[in-house]
Amino acid sequence: MPDSSWLEITTAIGCPNTCACCPQDVLLAAYRGPRLMTLESFVMILDKIPNGLRIDFSGFSEPFANPSCRKMILSADKRGHPIAVYTTLVGATPGDVDAIAGIPFVEFKIHVQDRNGVCRFATGEDYRLVLARALDVIPCAGLISVGGPPDPQLCIGQDYVTYPTQSRSANVYPVQEKAGRVRCERPAYRQNVVLPNLDVFLCCMDYGLEARIGSLATQRWDQLDRRGYDICRRCERSTVDNTPLPGTPPAVAKGQKP
């Protein structure tokens, strides 16, 4: 599969963390279905997607909020999928970390709380033990923060990357809609998010669940309806571009249908 294609797994609806930059209230109001993805549902997903497709454990909530997350990661690795994990490690155990330590992750990014208070979650002794274990046994593990530098007590001696907050297509704070035709900076709209009910949405900005592109309960990966949606006009990662690109689905202008 091309490097620009991946499927983000939302293992749970209802994140245990309280991050000001994450519109969990919008997601909870829009979602209908089971709160936790079952291992059986995850295996069904693996049966519907191409061999070699990258799988990201991230999506709209903390992946380890689902007790089956470890088994899902191991199942994906057994099938030969490249795997990335984006996690706060809240909900993970030392046993989880040790069980997946041998996987050659594409990325393993640990989101730690920031010193500005934008992202806050439990950071007691048990959490710190899991964090230290992950940094010790997962070779590519690295720290990230959002909205400000990390809490200095959580990144002693560690490099880190800090990202700015985003509007999540106006789901966190209002933004000016872009005029004209817009398209994603990533080609072909092939970075999609699947939820516990197996509905698939366009991307990780769509916390309001506006751009449903299909369901892996009834469709396969190549049958999903990938194209520009209205949320793209409110997204920081879209650009105004009237020139069609080879192999890229059509962009959508306000007031026009694709």
C-alpha positions as CSV (number, residue, x, y, z in Angstrom):
1,M,0.0,0.0,0.0
2,P,1.2,3.6,-0.6
3,D,2.8,5.3,2.4
4,S,0.0,7.9,2.2
5,S,-2.7,5.4,3.1
6,W,-3.6,4.3,6.6
7,L,-6.6,3.4,8.9
8,E,-6.9,4.9,12.3
9,I,-8.5,2.7,14.9
10,T,-10.8,4.3,17.5
11,T,-10.8,1.5,20.1
12,A,-13.2,3.4,22.5
13,I,-15.7,6.2,22.6
14,G,-15.3,8.3,25.6
15,C,-11.7,9.2,26.3
16,P,-10.5,9.0,30.0
17,N,-8.4,12.2,29.5
18,T,-9.6,15.7,29.8
19,C,-7.7,17.7,27.1
20,A,-9.0,21.2,26.3
21,C,-7.9,20.7,22.7
22,C,-10.0,17.6,22.1
23,P,-13.8,17.9,21.5
24,Q,-14.9,14.8,23.2
25,D,-18.3,16.3,24.0
26,V,-19.0,16.8,20.3
27,L,-18.1,13.2,19.6
28,L,-20.2,11.8,22.4
29,A,-23.2,13.8,21.2
30,A,-22.8,12.5,17.6
31,Y,-21.9,8.9,18.1
32,R,-24.4,6.0,18.2
33,G,-23.3,2.4,19.0
34,P,-21.1,0.4,21.4
35,R,-18.5,2.3,23.3
36,L,-15.8,-0.3,23.0
37,M,-14.6,-2.0,19.9
38,T,-14.6,-5.8,20.4
39,L,-11.6,-7.9,19.4
40,E,-14.0,-9.8,17.0
41,S,-14.9,-6.5,15.3
42,F,-11.3,-5.6,15.0
43,V,-10.5,-9.0,13.3
44,M,-13.4,-8.3,10.9
45,I,-11.7,-5.0,10.1
46,L,-8.5,-6.8,9.3
47,D,-10.4,-9.0,6.9
48,K,-11.8,-6.0,5.0
49,I,-8.6,-4.1,4.5
50,P,-5.6,-4.7,2.1
51,N,-2.6,-6.6,3.3
52,G,0.1,-4.2,4.3
53,L,-2.1,-1.3,5.0
54,R,-0.7,0.8,7.8
55,I,-2.8,0.8,11.0
56,D,-2.7,3.6,13.5
57,F,-4.0,3.1,17.0
58,S,-5.1,6.7,17.6
59,G,-8.4,8.0,16.2
60,F,-10.7,9.9,18.5
61,S,-9.6,8.7,21.9
62,E,-6.9,7.0,24.0
63,P,-6.4,3.5,22.5
64,F,-5.6,1.9,25.8
65,A,-9.0,2.9,27.1
66,N,-10.0,-0.4,25.6
67,P,-8.7,-3.4,27.6
68,S,-8.4,-5.3,24.3
69,C,-6.0,-2.8,22.8
70,R,-2.9,-5.0,23.4
71,K,-4.5,-8.0,21.7
72,M,-5.6,-5.8,18.7
73,I,-2.0,-4.5,18.2
74,L,-0.7,-8.1,18.4
75,S,-3.3,-9.3,15.9
76,A,-2.4,-6.5,13.4
77,D,1.3,-7.3,13.8
78,K,0.6,-11.0,13.2
79,R,-1.1,-10.1,9.9
80,G,1.9,-8.1,8.8
81,H,0.5,-4.6,9.0
82,P,2.8,-1.7,9.7
83,I,1.6,-0.2,13.0
84,A,1.8,3.2,14.6
85,V,0.6,4.1,18.1
86,Y,-0.3,7.5,19.4
87,T,-1.1,7.2,23.1
88,T,-1.0,8.9,26.5
89,L,-0.5,5.4,28.0
90,V,-3.5,6.1,30.3
91,G,-5.1,2.7,30.8
92,A,-2.0,0.8,29.7
93,T,-0.2,-1.6,32.1
94,P,3.5,-2.7,32.3
95,G,2.2,-6.1,30.9
96,D,0.8,-4.3,27.9
97,V,4.0,-2.5,27.2
98,D,6.1,-5.7,27.5
99,A,3.8,-7.7,25.3
100,I,4.2,-5.3,22.4
101,A,7.8,-4.2,22.9
102,G,9.1,-6.5,20.1
103,I,6.9,-5.0,17.4
104,P,8.8,-2.9,14.8
105,F,6.5,0.1,15.1
106,V,6.4,2.8,12.4
107,E,6.0,5.3,15.2
108,F,5.2,5.1,18.9
109,K,4.4,8.5,20.2
110,I,3.5,9.1,23.8
111,H,1.5,12.3,24.5
112,V,2.4,13.6,27.9
113,Q,0.6,16.4,29.7
114,D,1.9,20.0,29.1
115,R,3.0,22.6,31.6
116,N,0.3,25.0,30.3
117,G,-2.6,22.8,31.4
118,V,-4.0,22.3,28.0
119,C,-4.0,18.5,28.3
120,R,-4.5,16.9,31.7
121,F,-4.7,13.3,32.8
122,A,-3.8,10.9,35.6
123,T,0.0,10.9,36.2
124,G,0.4,9.1,39.4
125,E,3.1,6.5,40.3
126,D,1.5,3.7,38.3
127,Y,1.4,5.9,35.2
128,R,5.0,7.0,35.6
129,L,6.1,3.4,35.9
130,V,4.4,2.5,32.6
131,L,5.8,5.6,30.9
132,A,9.3,4.8,32.1
133,R,8.9,1.2,30.9
134,A,7.7,2.2,27.5
135,L,10.6,4.6,27.0
136,D,13.0,1.8,28.1
137,V,11.8,-1.2,26.0
138,I,10.2,0.3,22.8
139,P,13.1,1.6,20.7
140,C,11.2,4.2,18.7
141,A,9.1,5.5,21.6
142,G,9.1,9.3,21.7
143,L,7.4,12.1,23.6
144,I,5.0,14.7,22.3
145,S,3.0,17.5,23.9
146,V,0.2,19.7,22.6
147,G,-0.4,23.4,23.5
148,G,2.9,23.8,25.3
149,P,6.1,22.1,26.4
150,P,5.7,18.9,28.4
151,D,5.5,18.8,32.2
152,P,9.2,18.8,33.1
153,Q,8.7,16.0,35.6
154,L,7.6,13.7,32.8
155,C,10.4,14.3,30.3
156,I,13.5,14.3,32.3
157,G,16.4,13.7,29.9
158,Q,14.1,13.0,27.0
159,D,13.7,14.8,23.7
160,Y,10.2,15.8,22.7
161,V,8.2,17.6,20.1
162,T,5.5,20.1,20.9
163,Y,2.5,20.7,18.6
164,P,0.1,23.6,18.5
165,T,-3.6,23.1,19.2
166,Q,-6.0,22.8,16.2
167,S,-9.6,23.6,15.7
168,R,-10.4,20.1,14.5
169,S,-12.4,21.5,11.7
170,A,-14.1,24.1,14.0
171,N,-15.1,21.4,16.6
172,V,-12.9,23.0,19.2
173,Y,-13.2,26.7,18.3
174,P,-14.6,28.7,15.4
175,V,-12.6,29.2,12.2
176,Q,-13.1,31.1,9.0
177,E,-14.3,28.8,6.2
178,K,-12.2,28.7,3.1
179,A,-13.7,29.9,-0.1
180,G,-13.5,28.2,-3.4
181,R,-12.4,24.6,-3.9
182,V,-10.4,23.0,-1.2
183,R,-8.5,19.7,-0.9
184,C,-6.6,17.9,1.8
185,E,-2.8,18.4,2.0
186,R,-2.7,14.6,2.1
187,P,-3.5,12.9,-1.3
188,A,-6.6,10.9,-2.1
189,Y,-8.3,11.2,1.3
190,R,-6.9,7.8,2.3
191,Q,-6.2,8.5,6.0
192,N,-9.5,7.3,7.5
193,V,-10.9,6.6,11.0
194,V,-13.0,3.6,12.0
195,L,-15.2,3.6,15.1
196,P,-16.3,0.7,17.4
197,N,-19.5,0.4,15.4
198,L,-17.4,-0.1,12.3
199,D,-18.5,3.2,10.6
200,V,-15.6,4.9,8.8
201,F,-15.1,8.7,8.7
202,L,-13.0,10.8,6.5
203,C,-10.3,11.8,8.9
204,C,-9.2,12.5,12.5
205,M,-10.6,16.1,12.3
206,D,-14.2,14.9,12.1
207,Y,-15.2,14.7,15.7
208,G,-18.7,15.8,14.8
209,L,-19.0,12.7,12.5
210,E,-20.2,14.7,9.5
211,A,-18.2,12.9,6.8
212,R,-19.2,9.2,7.0
213,I,-17.6,7.4,4.1
214,G,-19.0,3.9,4.7
215,S,-18.9,1.0,7.0
216,L,-16.4,-1.9,7.3
217,A,-19.3,-4.0,8.6
218,T,-20.7,-4.1,5.0
219,Q,-18.0,-2.7,2.7
220,R,-14.4,-3.3,2.0
221,W,-11.6,-0.7,2.1
222,D,-11.7,0.0,-1.6
223,Q,-15.5,0.6,-1.6
224,L,-15.4,3.6,0.8
225,D,-16.6,7.0,-0.5
226,R,-13.5,9.1,-0.4
227,R,-13.8,12.7,-1.6
228,G,-13.8,16.2,-0.2
229,Y,-16.5,17.1,2.3
230,D,-17.7,20.4,3.9
231,I,-15.5,19.8,7.0
232,C,-12.5,20.2,4.7
233,R,-13.3,23.9,4.3
234,R,-12.9,24.4,8.1
235,C,-9.7,22.4,8.4
236,E,-6.2,23.8,9.0
237,R,-4.7,21.0,6.8
238,S,-6.7,21.8,3.7
239,T,-5.6,24.1,0.9
240,V,-7.5,26.1,-1.7
241,D,-6.7,24.5,-5.1
242,N,-8.6,24.6,-8.3
243,T,-6.2,22.4,-10.2
244,P,-7.1,18.6,-10.2
245,L,-4.2,16.4,-9.3
246,P,-3.6,13.1,-11.0
247,G,-5.2,10.2,-9.1
248,T,-6.9,12.5,-6.6
249,P,-10.6,12.5,-6.1
250,P,-12.4,15.8,-6.9
251,A,-12.3,18.6,-4.3
252,V,-15.6,20.1,-3.2
253,A,-16.5,23.8,-3.4
254,K,-19.1,25.3,-1.1
255,G,-22.6,24.9,-2.5
256,Q,-21.5,22.3,-5.1
257,K,-21.9,18.6,-5.1
258,P,-19.1,16.3,-6.1
